[in-house]
Amino acid sequence: MSQVTVVGLGPMGSKMAETFLAAGHQVAVWNRTASKAEPLVAKGAERAKDAADGELLVFSQISYEAMYASVGDARLDGKVVVNLSSDTPERLRQAAAWVAERGGTLITGGIMVPPPGIGQPGAYTFYSGPKDALDRHAGTLEALSTVTYVGQDQGLAMMYYQAQLLIFWSSLTSFMHAMALLRTAGVAPADFLPFARSLFTEMGADGPMGYAKILAEEFAAGTYPGEENSLHMQAVGIGHVVEALRDAGLETTVPSALKELFERADAEGRGHEGLGTVIESIRKP
């Protein structure tokens, strides 16, 4: 059993504290609105006297600015701060220096499940920062999820986290557009769901539709074969998709942005290459 202080008791932080308690750890909790600690104290948690009370501090707040406000002028000598809040990679790097100035060590993290998934099979968290500090507390943190270390740079965990969210948000938003389009023709979401699930699965697998692997390999090689499926064809196709959405009276902000990106890459003279060439336009805005 180890001791851990959880700072920030929104849905995510509260679930973390509950999960640590269920795993048998000694848990202290702190929140800027003190009343949020009461349900957890009733379950066996202690009240931390402040946000810096403890050797292992796990933060779950809206941003890194919230950590600064919570810790204030307190020293962090010898403490390991594990911050699972969201912010930009550069702000995480700045936060590492801020924690170090106060005598502590910052481990950054991006937890890849919503609150109900914490502590459940399949949950994982990207961590970055000094590996020796993470290793000392990995046994405790594994109560929340699998510990996935991605490197020394404190900004890396957030980069991995945000890269996954980009895929998550854009894929699911496209799925919403697809369901909305089909609904205008009377197609029920349940009737389309098997096809969407199949596409999501195939894109992450091997085979002719395994575009996650195909694009990663093309990007690594810097070549984007387009003899059988050119970007120009894709640019024309996304134009038709946007027209179809407009004809159906639907919102088109995200599909129109894709159309603009594809057409820009085409106009830059790479329309004869494959879809993967769009990444070169992404890299050079």
Beta strands, then each sheet from edge to edge (+ up, - down):
strand 1: 3-7
strand 2: 26-30
strand 3: 46-47
strand 4: 56-59
strand 5: 80-83
strand 6: 105-111
strand 7: 124-128
strand 8: 146-151
sheet 1: 3+ 2+ 1+ 4+ 5+ 6+ 7- 8-
end
